[in-house]
Amino acid sequence: MIQGNETFDLQFGDNIIRVEQIQIPGQTFFRIIFPNQVPELRILRALDINKEKFWTSVPEGRQELAEQIGPLIEKYYRSKIK
């Protein structure tokens, strides 16, 4: 069951990407929509075996993009707290 969504835009390189937060019980995903018709990306924060957080794509395979966009999402949410 989806609890609530938020949609916002972020600057990514020379483009503006659309980010949709998707919350399901126990997990928050982010759906990234690119303006140039690149297939959308879904990412989330996960824990590695050392309990350290990292960004990953779902399904796996677009890790580099997840690691580039994840920190932008974090920065967006930190800016809202101030």
HELIX and SHEET records of a PDB file:
HELIX    1   1 GLN A   63  ILE A   81  1                                  19    
SHEET    1   A 5 ASN A   5  PHE A  12  0                                        
SHEET    2   A 5 ASN A  15  ILE A  24 -1                                        
SHEET    3   A 5 GLN A  27  ILE A  33 -1                                        
SHEET    4   A 5 LEU A  41  LEU A  47 -1                                        
SHEET    5   A 5 LYS A  53  SER A  57 -1                                        
END                                                                             
